[in-house]
Amino acid sequence: MNSLKNKFSFFFITTCISNLSFAVFYLFKFYSKDFYENEGADIINLLFLQVSSTLLLIFFSALNPSKIFISVKKGISNRKKEGKIFFDIMKFNIMPLNNKLTPYLITILFIFLFSLILFGFILIINYSGVPIFEVLKFPFRFIQNLNQSELYYVVYSFLLVNIGYILCNPEKSAESYLLKFKVYLNSLVIAFCVCAFFILFNMFFYFSANATNNEIFTDKAKIAYSMFFNIAFVANSYLVETGYLKIED
């Protein structure tokens, strides 16, 4: 277990466990006869929660209070060595370095500024046609989600465990989680292409011509997409862990 932790990041290990478990679940659900109409919509909501949780972890790693506080403390120490009296940003003096509250207040200020930048970035994505707000809201529908499916507990456990890791390992987690943003974009494309092939090839034999016109066919397609999305994300995460995407850059 220790060798595994030394070779791969905590986020990659928990992602493999969570996403591959869901992929296996979707595989059995796809071929299951115990299937009800509109179940595909519930599974798509579960996939949205998975996507939302991962994006929130990526954003939180960028806004990690622990990492920002450590950076601020280093900044204060460097400024004291330079003989400065105030904590300055772009030549503007903000607060005196000897004030005990300065590290905490500057940390809050940076979190606020970075949050504005991140919010602006999300707004740009949202107005470009990608409904990112609709995706990000899923984890905050806590009561509604838990009333829908016991599987939501798995996603919330994944989210909380990784938040704890980010707070306890601010320096180590930052690069690992931020790299996953590129991975997630790649996974969207790969999952869509592979799933489209799966639907066209597999369902051609699995369903009759008449069956493709009912709701069950649509539900099966949603489950197939969810399954391959999880597989694609794990595969792309592995490429990042082995440094493949770094070499490409």
Residue, then its C-alpha position, 0 to 999 in steps of 0.5 A: m500500500n505504501s509503494l502505491k501511495n508513493k507512486f500515485s497521488f491520493f486523488f488518483i487512488t481514490t478516483c480509481i476506486s470510486n470511478l471504476s466501482f461506478a463503471v462496474f455498477y453501470l455495466f451490470k445495470f446496463y445488462s440487468k433485466d431488473f430495470y425501470e423506465n427513466e432510471g437512466a435519468d437518475i444515473i445521469n444525475l449521479l454522474f453530474l454529482q461525480v463531475s461536480s465533486t471533482l470540479l469542486l476539488i480542483f477549484f478548492s485545491a486552487l483556493n486551498p486556505s492552508k496553501i495560501f496561508i503557507s504562501v503568505k507566511k513565506g511572503i512575510s518572512n521574505r519581506k522581513k529579510e528585505g527590511k520591509i515594514f509592510f506587506d506590499i502587493m504590486k508596491f501597495n502597502i497593505m498591512p504592517l508585518n509585525n501585526k499578529l493578524t496580518p497572516y490571517l487577514i492577508t490570507i482572507l484577502f487572497i482567498f477573496l481575490f482568487s475567488l473573484i477571478l475563479f468566479g469570473f472564469i466560471l461565468i465565462i465558461n457558463y456564458s459560452g454555452v457550457p452549463i457549469f453552474e448547473v453541474l456545480k450545484f449538485p453537491f449542495r443539494f444534499i438532502q435531495n440527493l440522499n433521498q434519491s439514491e444510496l449511491y450518493y453516499v459514495v460520492y460525498s465520501f469521495l468529496l469529503v475524504n479528498i477535501g481532508y487530504i487537500l487541507c492536510n497536504p496543501e503543497k503536495s495536493a495543489e499540482s496533482y489536483l490542478l492537472k486534473f482539469k485538463v484531464y477532465l476536458n480530455s475525458l469528456v471528449i474521449a468518453f463521448c466518442v467511445c460511448a457513441f461507438f458503444i451505443l451504435f455497435n452494441m445496441f444494434f445487436y442488443f435492441s430490436a428495431n422497435a425497441t430503439n424507439n422506446e424510453i428504455f433505449t434512451d435510458k440504456a444509452k445514458i447508462a452506457y455514457s456514464m460507464f464509459f465516462n468513468i473509465a475514460f476519466v480513470a484512463n486519463s488520470y493514469l496518463v497524468e500520473t505517468g507524466y504523459l500530458k506533461i511531456e506533451d506540453 
